[in-house]
Amino acid sequence: MNTRLYVRLTLVSAMLLNASCSTIKSWFPDKERDYQFTTEIPELVVPDDLKTKTLATRPVNNTPELAPTPQEPVKPAAVNTKASSKPEKTELKETTGASSAARSPQTTGSSGVSSLQIDQSVGQAWWIVGKALSRQKLEVVERNMDKGYFFVKYDPNAVKPEDGSIFDEINFLFGDDPSKEQEYRVSLHQLEELLTEVTVQDEEGITLSNAAATSLLRLITEGINQDIPNSRPEKSSGPTDSTAAP
């Protein structure tokens, strides 16, 4: 009986001892099993051609850096305002003279017909005449710049409304129209490079020289003359100093 108990105690002690050894061994692992010994690793053999070579390095520049040379400020050249101001005045006078010549038409007779001459090219004269027609509040039915003409409705004997009684105003608004507007063609013909002639024709294309044509050309002339003061530059009241400030 005692022998059996002794055997059992021995087995239990052996099992406990084995378990305790495994636990202690897990706390302190054996490094020699995880890594190979240095004697087992072969020695690194370096070729002879690599032993003599060295790594390429950047060459050192021993030359001292030059300090930047200070640059002198460039002085602006003196502007001769006296010489430059004179051409401007001359050009201004020439422009004023050209505009006054273009805006000063004369009603003259050309081959026995009533005509208006404008010292300007036909293209520029077309714009001048169109602006004059708008100023005179003439009804323009058709206009063509390429062919150089305007179709307008005009009555030289048109009666303008005047202040009167209420009966006169009602009669003027709802009564018969006393005006008899007719359609006229205002044609532009280029005589020279800077000379354009304006004539008045009827619906059949016949150039007129009667009172209606003369009256219509006079209205166009008045409309052009109204635009002359606006086209000229204003003159300064005080003297201009052309000397440049130092």
C-alpha positions as CSV (number, residue, x, y, z in Angstrom):
1,M,0.0,0.0,0.0
2,N,2.8,2.4,0.9
3,T,4.6,1.5,-2.2
4,R,1.7,2.4,-4.4
5,L,1.3,5.8,-2.7
6,Y,5.0,6.4,-3.1
7,V,4.8,5.7,-6.8
8,R,1.9,8.0,-7.2
9,L,3.6,10.8,-5.4
10,T,6.7,10.3,-7.5
11,L,4.7,10.6,-10.7
12,V,2.9,13.7,-9.6
13,S,6.2,15.3,-8.5
14,A,7.7,14.5,-11.9
15,M,4.8,16.0,-13.8
16,L,4.9,19.1,-11.7
17,L,8.6,19.5,-12.1
18,N,8.3,19.1,-15.9
19,A,5.6,21.7,-16.1
20,S,7.6,24.1,-14.0
21,C,10.7,23.6,-16.2
22,S,8.7,24.3,-19.3
23,T,7.4,27.5,-17.8
24,I,10.8,28.7,-16.7
25,K,12.2,27.8,-20.1
26,S,9.6,29.9,-21.8
27,W,10.7,32.8,-19.7
28,F,14.3,32.5,-20.8
29,P,14.5,31.3,-24.4
30,D,17.6,29.8,-25.9
31,K,19.1,32.3,-28.4
32,E,21.5,29.8,-29.8
33,R,18.7,27.9,-31.4
34,D,17.2,31.0,-33.0
35,Y,20.3,32.2,-34.7
36,Q,23.2,30.4,-36.4
37,F,26.7,30.6,-35.0
38,T,29.2,32.9,-36.6
39,T,31.4,30.0,-37.5
40,E,28.7,28.6,-39.7
41,I,28.4,31.8,-41.9
42,P,30.9,32.0,-44.7
43,E,33.3,35.0,-44.8
44,L,32.4,37.8,-47.3
45,V,34.8,37.8,-50.3
46,V,35.4,41.2,-51.8
47,P,36.6,41.3,-55.5
48,D,40.0,42.9,-56.1
49,D,38.6,45.5,-58.5
50,L,36.2,46.8,-55.9
51,K,38.9,47.1,-53.2
52,T,40.8,49.8,-55.2
53,K,37.7,51.8,-56.1
54,T,36.3,54.5,-53.9
55,L,33.0,56.3,-53.9
56,A,32.8,59.3,-56.3
57,T,32.7,62.6,-54.5
58,R,31.8,66.0,-55.7
59,P,34.9,68.1,-56.6
60,V,35.6,70.9,-54.2
61,N,35.8,74.3,-55.8
62,N,38.5,76.2,-54.0
63,T,37.9,79.4,-56.0
64,P,36.5,82.1,-53.8
65,E,33.1,83.4,-54.8
66,L,33.2,86.9,-56.3
67,A,31.1,89.5,-54.5
68,P,28.3,91.0,-56.7
69,T,29.3,94.3,-58.3
70,P,26.9,97.1,-57.3
71,Q,25.3,98.6,-60.4
72,E,24.9,102.3,-60.7
73,P,21.4,103.6,-61.2
74,V,20.7,104.6,-64.8
75,K,19.7,108.2,-65.1
76,P,16.9,108.9,-67.5
77,A,17.8,111.0,-70.5
78,A,16.5,114.6,-70.4
79,V,13.5,115.1,-72.5
80,N,13.4,118.0,-74.8
81,T,9.9,119.2,-74.2
82,K,10.4,122.4,-76.2
83,A,11.1,120.4,-79.4
84,S,8.3,117.9,-78.7
85,S,5.6,120.5,-77.8
86,K,6.0,122.4,-81.1
87,P,5.0,119.5,-83.4
88,E,1.9,118.8,-81.2
89,K,0.7,122.4,-81.7
90,T,1.3,122.1,-85.4
91,E,-0.6,118.8,-85.6
92,L,-3.4,120.3,-83.6
93,K,-3.7,123.2,-86.0
94,E,-3.7,120.9,-89.0
95,T,-6.4,118.7,-87.5
96,T,-8.6,121.7,-86.7
97,G,-8.2,123.0,-90.2
98,A,-9.1,119.6,-91.8
99,S,-12.2,119.3,-89.6
100,S,-13.4,122.9,-90.4
101,A,-12.8,122.2,-94.1
102,A,-14.9,119.0,-93.9
103,R,-17.7,120.7,-92.0
104,S,-17.9,123.9,-94.1
105,P,-19.9,122.9,-97.1
106,Q,-20.9,125.4,-99.8
107,T,-24.2,125.4,-101.7
108,T,-23.1,125.8,-105.3
109,G,-24.4,125.0,-108.7
110,S,-22.9,122.1,-110.6
111,S,-23.9,121.8,-114.3
112,G,-27.0,124.0,-113.6
113,V,-28.3,121.9,-110.6
114,S,-28.4,122.7,-106.9
115,S,-25.6,120.9,-105.2
116,L,-23.7,120.9,-101.9
117,Q,-19.9,120.3,-101.8
118,I,-18.1,118.9,-98.8
119,D,-14.3,118.8,-98.6
120,Q,-14.1,115.2,-97.5
121,S,-14.1,111.7,-99.0
122,V,-17.5,110.2,-100.0
123,G,-17.4,107.7,-97.1
124,Q,-16.9,110.4,-94.5
125,A,-19.3,112.8,-96.2
126,W,-22.0,110.1,-96.0
127,W,-21.7,110.0,-92.2
128,I,-21.7,113.8,-92.1
129,V,-24.9,114.1,-94.2
130,G,-26.6,111.3,-92.2
131,K,-25.9,113.0,-88.9
132,A,-27.2,116.3,-90.3
133,L,-30.4,114.7,-91.4
134,S,-30.9,113.3,-87.9
135,R,-30.3,116.8,-86.4
136,Q,-32.9,118.3,-88.7
137,K,-35.4,115.5,-87.7
138,L,-35.9,114.4,-91.3
139,E,-37.5,111.0,-91.8
140,V,-35.0,108.7,-93.6
141,V,-36.8,106.0,-95.4
142,E,-33.7,104.2,-96.8
143,R,-30.0,104.6,-96.7
144,N,-27.1,102.9,-98.5
145,M,-23.5,103.7,-97.8
146,D,-22.0,101.6,-100.6
147,K,-24.0,103.4,-103.3
148,G,-24.0,106.7,-101.4
149,Y,-27.6,107.8,-101.1
150,F,-30.4,108.6,-98.6
151,F,-34.2,108.4,-99.3
152,V,-35.9,111.0,-97.2
153,K,-39.4,112.4,-96.9
154,Y,-39.5,116.2,-97.1
155,D,-42.1,118.9,-97.7
156,P,-40.7,122.5,-98.1
157,N,-44.1,123.9,-97.5
158,A,-44.8,122.0,-94.3
159,V,-46.9,123.9,-91.7
160,K,-45.4,123.9,-88.2
161,P,-47.9,123.7,-85.3
162,E,-48.4,127.0,-83.5
163,D,-49.8,127.8,-80.2
164,G,-53.5,128.6,-80.5
165,S,-56.9,127.7,-79.2
166,I,-58.0,124.2,-78.2
167,F,-60.0,124.1,-81.4
168,D,-56.9,124.8,-83.5
169,E,-55.0,122.0,-81.7
170,I,-57.8,119.5,-82.3
171,N,-58.1,120.5,-85.9
172,F,-54.3,120.1,-86.3
173,L,-54.3,116.6,-84.7
174,F,-57.4,115.1,-86.2
175,G,-57.9,117.2,-89.3
176,D,-56.5,116.7,-92.8
177,D,-52.7,116.7,-92.9
178,P,-51.8,120.0,-94.6
179,S,-48.3,118.8,-95.4
180,K,-47.5,117.0,-98.6
181,E,-44.3,115.2,-98.0
182,Q,-42.6,113.7,-101.0
183,E,-39.7,111.2,-101.3
184,Y,-36.4,112.7,-102.3
185,R,-33.1,111.0,-103.0
186,V,-30.0,112.7,-101.5
187,S,-27.1,111.4,-103.6
188,L,-23.4,111.7,-102.9
189,H,-20.8,111.7,-105.7
190,Q,-17.0,111.8,-105.2
191,L,-15.5,114.5,-107.4
192,E,-11.9,114.3,-106.0
193,E,-10.1,112.4,-103.3
194,L,-11.3,114.9,-100.7
195,L,-14.2,116.5,-102.4
196,T,-17.8,115.1,-102.5
197,E,-20.9,116.6,-104.2
198,V,-24.4,116.2,-102.7
199,T,-27.4,116.5,-105.0
200,V,-31.1,116.0,-104.7
201,Q,-33.1,113.8,-107.0
202,D,-36.7,112.9,-107.4
203,E,-38.3,109.4,-107.3
204,E,-37.5,108.9,-111.0
205,G,-33.8,109.7,-110.5
206,I,-33.8,113.1,-112.1
207,T,-31.5,115.7,-110.5
208,L,-33.4,118.7,-109.3
209,S,-32.5,122.3,-109.2
210,N,-35.8,123.7,-107.9
211,A,-36.8,125.4,-104.7
212,A,-37.4,122.1,-102.9
213,A,-33.9,120.8,-103.7
214,T,-32.3,124.1,-102.6
215,S,-34.3,124.1,-99.3
216,L,-33.4,120.5,-98.5
217,L,-29.7,121.2,-99.2
218,R,-29.9,124.3,-97.0
219,L,-31.3,122.2,-94.1
220,I,-28.5,119.7,-94.5
221,T,-26.0,122.6,-94.5
222,E,-27.5,124.0,-91.3
223,G,-27.3,120.5,-89.7
224,I,-23.6,120.2,-90.6
225,N,-22.9,123.8,-89.3
226,Q,-24.5,122.9,-85.9
227,D,-21.9,120.2,-85.4
228,I,-18.9,122.4,-86.2
229,P,-18.5,123.9,-82.7
230,N,-18.6,120.4,-81.1
231,S,-15.8,119.1,-83.4
232,R,-13.3,121.8,-82.7
233,P,-11.1,121.5,-79.6
234,E,-11.4,124.1,-76.9
235,K,-8.7,126.6,-76.6
236,S,-7.1,127.2,-73.2
237,S,-7.5,130.6,-71.8
238,G,-4.1,130.8,-70.1
239,P,-0.6,130.5,-71.6
240,T,0.9,127.0,-71.8
241,D,4.3,126.4,-70.2
242,S,6.3,124.0,-72.3
243,T,9.4,124.1,-70.1
244,A,9.9,120.8,-68.3
245,A,10.2,120.8,-64.5
246,P,13.7,120.1,-63.3
